[in-house]
């Protein structure tokens, strides 16, 4: 098979994995090529929010597993291809030299066994690192069920390792991914975290997965609620110190009686989960505080912080000239940066609504939940039904019905700002 055809097949097969963040590595270059530090990785975004800064490719799409949702599943009649380790290493280096890429995101279908597949990916990374002197970023997907000795080898070659949890419960795994088990996914996560915790013991150990680990969950392929998903994500952050949990709206790419067939992928729901994830990581919220009422799902009409505020009106109004940092972060329309600016600015003088606007506060939302020197900023009382009507966004489309990834063969026009807000959910 011609190399161009292999590239087309194996880059297209890789596009549904969104857990390819390339930040956080501090790998130093000692005389080779490539750099994973500082500006060594260039971030780009497709119009649906997917990272496109790396050569995102599979070692092989010849799979022995039969996951219901996966385009590469064993029973699916699709073109198949595989790269030999040296062939893929040569390709990545040539792409790097031509300035097409800044790093490599390497995954694979499960060829024969988990260990055999890991050995192929490890050999690709070994050739790049040790024979070609590549010092750039490598993100490697670990195969569920791979042995610890292979995870050890992979950990010293890759900057980041991700093990996709895919489905939010054991019940859904049994139904939709019968070849995978909860233990085969969580055990490698635990091993990687344990080895990273040993990093302070020696310089060599500190080079083990220096950019940490990440994972991905699908949204909408199984019946779990947003409450279930966000609490699972919180547990993963707490137990395994995940750098990121990614959420991927289920795309009906294969037909199976066990799967729902939505008209469009639930991209607005994916975005709400990213916004809630942002609250967990940067705003001091606990997962147990979110979605305590209703059916356990985020609303299409309110971002998660606004939804929490409407369900906890007894917390408001917050006096911006006296409230602590943590309380300010609870106010819809006040973000991390604007909260810090408030703390500094109010040392000089009392703040008004006009002052807050200049500090970056979204007054349209925040005014209903704050007072400025005792004066209520909103035009309405703190009534949940009234405020809900005022603040409702209306259903929005946060993306197209198809998955899009940067093509190596066709130009795709994207909107980076829109894509960034979809992926991060920054409030």
C-alpha positions as CSV (number, residue, x, y, z in Angstrom):
1,X,0.0,0.0,0.0
2,X,1.3,3.5,-0.9
3,X,2.4,5.6,2.0
4,X,0.0,8.4,1.2
5,X,-2.9,6.0,1.4
6,X,-1.7,4.7,4.7
7,X,-1.6,8.3,6.0
8,X,-5.1,9.0,4.8
9,X,-6.5,5.9,6.5
10,X,-4.7,6.1,9.8
11,X,-5.0,9.9,10.4
12,X,-8.7,9.7,9.6
13,X,-9.1,6.8,12.0
14,X,-7.4,8.8,14.8
15,X,-9.6,11.9,14.6
16,X,-12.2,10.9,17.1
17,X,-9.8,11.0,20.0
18,X,-9.7,14.5,21.5
19,X,-7.4,13.8,24.4
20,X,-4.3,15.2,22.7
21,X,-3.4,18.2,24.8
22,X,0.3,19.1,24.3
23,X,1.0,21.4,27.2
24,X,2.8,20.8,30.4
25,X,6.0,19.0,29.2
26,X,9.4,20.3,30.3
27,X,11.5,17.7,28.3
28,X,14.9,19.3,27.5
29,X,16.7,18.8,24.2
30,X,20.3,17.8,24.6
31,X,21.6,18.1,21.0
32,X,18.9,16.4,19.0
33,X,16.1,17.9,17.0
34,X,12.7,19.2,18.3
35,X,11.8,20.9,21.5
36,X,8.9,20.2,23.9
37,X,9.7,23.3,26.1
38,X,8.2,26.7,25.8
39,X,7.2,27.4,22.2
40,X,8.2,24.0,21.1
41,X,4.6,23.0,20.7
42,X,2.3,25.1,18.5
43,X,-1.4,24.8,19.4
44,X,-4.0,25.0,16.7
45,X,-7.7,24.2,16.8
46,X,-10.2,22.7,14.3
47,X,-13.6,24.4,14.0
48,X,-15.1,21.8,16.5
49,X,-12.4,22.5,19.1
50,X,-10.1,19.6,18.5
51,X,-6.4,20.0,18.9
52,X,-4.5,19.8,15.6
53,X,-1.0,20.8,16.6
54,X,0.4,17.2,16.4
55,X,0.7,14.5,13.8
56,X,-2.3,12.6,15.2
57,X,-2.1,9.1,13.7
58,X,-2.7,5.4,14.5
59,X,0.1,2.8,14.4
60,X,-2.6,0.5,13.0
61,X,-6.4,0.3,12.7
62,X,-6.4,-3.5,12.5
63,X,-8.3,-4.2,15.7
64,X,-9.1,-7.3,17.6
65,X,-11.6,-5.6,19.8
66,X,-15.3,-5.1,18.8
67,X,-16.4,-1.9,20.7
68,X,-19.9,-1.0,19.4
69,X,-19.1,2.7,19.0
70,X,-15.7,2.5,17.3
71,X,-15.1,3.0,13.6
72,X,-12.2,0.6,13.8
73,X,-14.0,-2.3,15.5
74,X,-13.2,-5.8,14.3
75,X,-16.6,-6.4,12.5
76,X,-16.6,-3.0,10.6
77,X,-15.9,-3.3,6.9
78,X,-13.3,-0.4,6.4
79,X,-9.9,-0.1,4.7
80,X,-7.2,-1.3,7.0
81,X,-3.6,-0.3,7.3
82,X,-0.6,-0.5,9.6
83,X,2.8,1.2,10.0
84,X,5.9,-0.6,10.9
85,X,7.7,1.3,13.8
86,X,10.6,2.5,11.7
87,X,8.2,3.5,8.8
88,X,6.2,5.7,11.2
89,X,9.2,7.2,12.9
90,X,10.6,8.2,9.5
91,X,7.3,9.7,8.6
92,X,7.1,11.7,11.8
93,X,10.6,13.0,11.4
94,X,10.1,14.0,7.8
95,X,6.9,15.9,8.7
96,X,8.7,17.6,11.5
97,X,11.6,18.7,9.3
98,X,9.1,20.2,6.8
99,X,7.4,22.1,9.7
100,X,4.1,20.3,9.2
101,X,4.0,19.3,12.9
102,X,5.6,20.1,16.2
103,X,5.0,16.7,17.8
104,X,3.4,13.3,17.7
105,X,0.1,11.9,19.0
106,X,0.4,8.2,18.7
107,X,-2.4,5.8,19.2
108,X,-3.5,2.4,17.8
109,X,-6.2,-0.1,17.5
110,X,-5.5,-3.2,19.5
111,X,-3.5,-5.4,17.1
112,X,-3.4,-9.0,18.4
113,X,-3.0,-8.2,22.1
114,X,-2.6,-5.1,24.3
115,X,1.1,-5.9,24.9
116,X,1.9,-6.5,21.2
117,X,0.3,-3.2,20.3
118,X,2.2,-1.3,23.0
119,X,5.5,-2.8,21.9
120,X,4.9,-1.5,18.4
121,X,4.2,2.1,19.6
122,X,7.1,1.9,22.1
123,X,9.5,0.9,19.3
124,X,8.3,3.8,17.2
125,X,9.0,6.3,20.1
126,X,12.3,4.6,20.8
127,X,13.5,5.1,17.3
128,X,12.5,8.7,17.4
129,X,14.1,9.4,20.7
130,X,17.2,7.3,20.7
131,X,18.2,6.9,17.1
132,X,16.9,10.1,15.6
133,X,17.5,12.3,18.6
134,X,13.9,13.7,18.5
135,X,13.4,15.9,21.6
136,X,9.9,17.2,20.7
137,X,6.6,16.3,22.2
138,X,5.2,12.8,22.1
139,X,1.8,11.9,23.4
140,X,1.2,8.1,23.5
141,X,-2.0,6.3,24.1
142,X,-1.7,3.3,26.5
143,X,-3.6,0.2,25.6
144,X,-6.0,-1.0,28.4
145,X,-4.6,-4.2,29.9
146,X,-0.9,-3.5,28.9
147,X,1.7,-4.9,31.3
148,X,3.4,-2.6,33.8
149,X,6.9,-3.3,32.3
150,X,5.6,-1.8,29.0
151,X,4.1,1.2,30.7
152,X,7.4,1.7,32.4
153,X,9.2,1.8,29.0
154,X,6.6,4.0,27.4
155,X,6.7,6.4,30.4
156,X,10.3,7.3,29.8
157,X,9.8,7.9,26.0
158,X,6.5,9.8,26.0
159,X,5.8,13.3,27.5
160,X,2.2,12.4,28.2
161,X,0.3,9.2,28.3
162,X,-3.5,8.9,28.1
163,X,-5.7,5.9,28.8
164,X,-9.2,6.5,27.6
165,X,-11.9,5.5,30.0
166,X,-14.4,6.0,27.1
167,X,-17.6,5.0,29.0
168,X,-18.6,6.4,32.4
169,X,-19.6,3.1,34.0
170,X,-18.8,-0.6,34.2
171,X,-22.3,-1.5,33.0
172,X,-21.8,0.5,29.8
173,X,-18.4,-1.0,29.2
174,X,-19.9,-4.5,29.4
175,X,-22.6,-3.5,27.0
176,X,-20.7,-1.5,24.4
177,X,-17.0,-2.5,24.9
178,X,-17.1,-6.1,26.1
179,X,-13.3,-6.6,25.5
180,X,-12.5,-3.8,28.0
181,X,-12.8,-3.9,31.7
182,X,-12.8,-1.2,34.4
183,X,-9.7,-2.8,36.0
184,X,-7.8,-2.9,32.7
185,X,-8.3,0.9,32.4
186,X,-7.9,2.1,36.0
187,X,-4.9,-0.2,36.9
188,X,-2.5,1.4,34.4
189,X,-3.7,4.9,35.5
190,X,-2.8,4.0,39.1
191,X,0.6,2.6,38.0
192,X,1.4,5.8,36.1
193,X,0.4,8.0,39.0
194,X,2.4,5.9,41.5
195,X,5.5,6.1,39.4
196,X,5.0,9.9,38.9
197,X,4.8,10.3,42.7
198,X,8.2,8.7,42.9
199,X,9.6,11.3,40.6
200,X,11.0,13.4,43.4
201,X,13.3,10.6,44.4
202,X,15.7,11.0,41.5
203,X,16.3,13.0,38.3
204,X,15.7,9.8,36.2
205,X,12.3,9.2,37.9
206,X,11.3,12.8,37.3
207,X,11.4,12.1,33.5
208,X,8.7,9.6,33.7
209,X,5.6,10.9,31.9
210,X,6.7,14.5,32.6
211,X,3.5,16.1,31.2
212,X,1.2,13.7,33.2
213,X,-1.7,11.7,32.0
214,X,-5.1,12.4,30.6
215,X,-8.3,10.5,29.6
216,X,-11.4,10.9,27.6
217,X,-15.1,10.0,28.1
218,X,-17.8,9.9,25.5
219,X,-21.0,11.8,26.1
220,X,-24.3,10.5,24.8
221,X,-23.3,6.9,23.8
222,X,-24.6,5.6,27.1
223,X,-27.4,6.7,29.5
224,X,-25.2,8.1,32.3
225,X,-26.3,11.6,33.5
226,X,-24.0,14.7,33.5
227,X,-24.0,14.4,37.3
228,X,-22.5,10.9,37.0
229,X,-19.9,12.0,34.5
230,X,-18.7,15.1,36.3
231,X,-18.4,13.2,39.6
232,X,-16.4,10.5,37.9
233,X,-14.2,13.2,36.4
234,X,-13.7,14.7,39.8
235,X,-12.7,11.3,41.2
236,X,-10.2,10.9,38.4
237,X,-8.6,14.3,39.1
238,X,-8.4,13.5,42.8
239,X,-7.1,9.9,42.6
240,X,-4.9,10.0,39.6
241,X,-4.0,13.7,39.4
242,X,-5.2,13.8,35.8
243,X,-4.0,16.8,33.8
244,X,-7.2,16.8,31.8
245,X,-10.4,14.9,31.4
246,X,-11.7,15.3,27.9
247,X,-15.3,14.9,26.9
248,X,-16.3,13.8,23.4
249,X,-19.8,14.1,22.1
250,X,-20.9,10.7,20.7
251,X,-20.8,10.7,16.9
252,X,-22.9,7.9,15.2
253,X,-20.2,6.6,12.9
254,X,-21.3,3.0,13.0
255,X,-24.7,1.4,13.3
256,X,-25.4,-0.9,16.2
257,X,-28.6,-1.8,18.0
258,X,-27.0,-1.0,21.3
259,X,-26.2,2.6,20.4
260,X,-28.5,5.7,20.2
261,X,-28.8,7.4,16.9
262,X,-29.0,11.1,17.6
263,X,-29.8,13.5,14.8
264,X,-26.7,15.5,15.8
265,X,-23.9,14.8,18.3
266,X,-24.7,16.4,21.7
267,X,-22.1,19.1,21.3
268,X,-23.9,21.6,23.5
269,X,-23.8,18.9,26.3
270,X,-20.1,18.3,25.7
271,X,-19.5,22.1,26.1
272,X,-21.5,22.2,29.4
273,X,-19.3,19.4,30.7
274,X,-16.1,21.3,29.8
275,X,-17.6,24.4,31.5
276,X,-18.3,22.4,34.6
277,X,-14.8,20.8,34.4
278,X,-13.4,24.4,34.4
279,X,-15.4,25.1,37.6
280,X,-13.8,22.0,39.3
281,X,-10.2,22.9,38.2
282,X,-10.1,26.7,38.6
283,X,-13.1,28.0,40.4
284,X,-13.1,25.9,43.6
285,X,-16.3,24.1,43.0
286,X,-16.8,20.5,44.2
287,X,-18.6,18.0,41.9
288,X,-21.1,17.3,44.7
289,X,-22.3,20.9,44.6
290,X,-23.3,20.8,41.0
291,X,-26.6,19.3,39.7
292,X,-28.1,18.7,43.1
293,X,-31.6,19.2,41.7
294,X,-33.5,18.1,38.7
295,X,-32.7,15.2,36.4
296,X,-28.9,15.4,36.9
297,X,-28.2,17.0,33.6
298,X,-26.9,20.5,32.8
299,X,-29.3,22.9,31.1
300,X,-29.0,24.0,27.5
301,X,-30.2,27.4,28.7
302,X,-27.6,28.2,31.4
303,X,-23.9,27.6,31.9
304,X,-23.2,25.4,35.0
305,X,-22.2,28.3,37.2
306,X,-25.4,30.2,36.5
307,X,-27.4,27.0,37.0
308,X,-25.7,26.5,40.4
309,X,-26.4,30.2,41.3
310,X,-30.1,29.9,40.4
311,X,-30.3,26.7,42.6
312,X,-28.5,28.5,45.5
313,X,-29.9,32.0,45.7
314,X,-29.5,32.0,49.5
315,X,-25.7,32.5,48.8
316,X,-26.4,35.9,47.1
317,X,-26.1,38.8,46.7
318,X,-22.4,38.9,47.2
319,X,-20.9,42.3,48.3
320,X,-18.0,42.8,45.8
321,X,-16.2,45.3,48.1
322,X,-16.0,42.8,51.0
323,X,-16.3,39.3,49.6
324,X,-13.3,37.0,49.6
325,X,-11.8,35.6,46.4
326,X,-13.6,32.2,46.7
327,X,-17.0,34.0,47.0
328,X,-16.3,36.2,44.1
329,X,-15.6,33.2,41.9
330,X,-19.1,31.9,42.6
331,X,-20.7,34.9,40.9
332,X,-21.9,34.3,37.3
333,X,-20.0,36.8,35.1
334,X,-16.9,37.0,37.4
335,X,-14.0,34.9,36.2
336,X,-10.6,34.1,37.7
337,X,-8.9,37.2,36.2
338,X,-11.7,39.7,37.0
339,X,-11.9,38.4,40.6
340,X,-8.2,39.0,41.1
341,X,-8.6,42.5,39.6
342,X,-11.4,43.2,42.0
343,X,-9.3,42.3,45.0
344,X,-6.6,44.7,43.9
345,X,-8.8,47.6,42.7
346,X,-11.0,47.7,45.8
347,X,-7.9,48.5,48.0
348,X,-7.9,51.9,46.4
349,X,-11.6,52.7,46.4
350,X,-15.1,51.2,46.6
351,X,-16.2,49.7,43.3
352,X,-19.3,50.4,41.4
353,X,-20.9,48.6,38.5
354,X,-19.1,50.8,36.1
355,X,-15.8,50.0,37.7
356,X,-16.6,46.3,37.5
357,X,-17.3,46.5,33.8
358,X,-13.9,48.1,33.3
359,X,-12.3,45.2,35.3
360,X,-13.7,42.6,32.8
361,X,-16.8,41.5,34.8
362,X,-19.8,40.5,32.6
363,X,-22.3,42.9,34.1
364,X,-25.2,41.5,32.2
365,X,-25.0,38.3,34.3
366,X,-23.2,39.5,37.5
367,X,-25.5,42.4,38.3
368,X,-28.2,40.1,39.4
369,X,-26.0,38.4,42.1
370,X,-24.0,41.3,43.6
371,X,-24.2,44.4,45.6
372,X,-21.8,47.4,45.4
373,X,-21.4,49.1,48.7
374,X,-24.8,47.8,49.7
375,X,-26.6,48.7,46.5
376,X,-28.2,45.8,44.6
377,X,-26.9,45.8,41.1
378,X,-29.8,44.0,39.3
379,X,-33.1,45.2,38.0
380,X,-34.9,42.2,39.4
381,X,-35.3,40.6,42.8
382,X,-33.5,37.4,43.7
383,X,-36.4,35.2,42.4
384,X,-35.4,32.0,40.7
385,X,-38.2,32.0,38.1
386,X,-37.7,35.7,37.2
387,X,-33.9,35.4,36.9
388,X,-34.2,32.2,34.9
389,X,-36.3,34.0,32.4
390,X,-33.8,36.9,32.2
391,X,-30.6,34.9,32.0
392,X,-31.8,32.0,29.7
393,X,-29.5,31.8,26.7
394,X,-31.7,29.8,24.5
395,X,-30.4,26.6,22.8
396,X,-27.2,27.1,20.9
397,X,-25.4,25.0,18.4
398,X,-21.9,24.5,19.6
399,X,-20.6,22.7,16.6
400,X,-21.4,20.9,13.4
401,X,-22.9,17.5,13.1
402,X,-19.6,15.9,11.9
403,X,-16.2,15.4,13.3
404,X,-13.5,17.6,11.7
405,X,-9.8,17.3,12.0
406,X,-7.0,19.1,10.1
407,X,-6.5,17.3,6.9
408,X,-3.0,16.6,5.5
409,X,-4.6,16.9,2.0
410,X,-7.4,19.5,2.1
411,X,-7.5,23.0,3.6
412,X,-10.0,23.5,6.4
413,X,-11.0,27.0,7.4
414,X,-11.5,27.2,11.2
415,X,-12.5,29.7,13.8
416,X,-9.9,29.4,16.6
417,X,-11.8,31.6,19.1
418,X,-15.0,29.7,18.8
419,X,-13.2,26.4,18.9
420,X,-11.3,27.5,22.0
421,X,-14.4,28.3,23.9
422,X,-16.0,25.0,23.0
423,X,-13.0,23.0,24.2
424,X,-12.2,24.8,27.4
425,X,-15.6,26.2,28.5
426,X,-13.8,29.1,30.1
427,X,-16.3,31.2,32.0
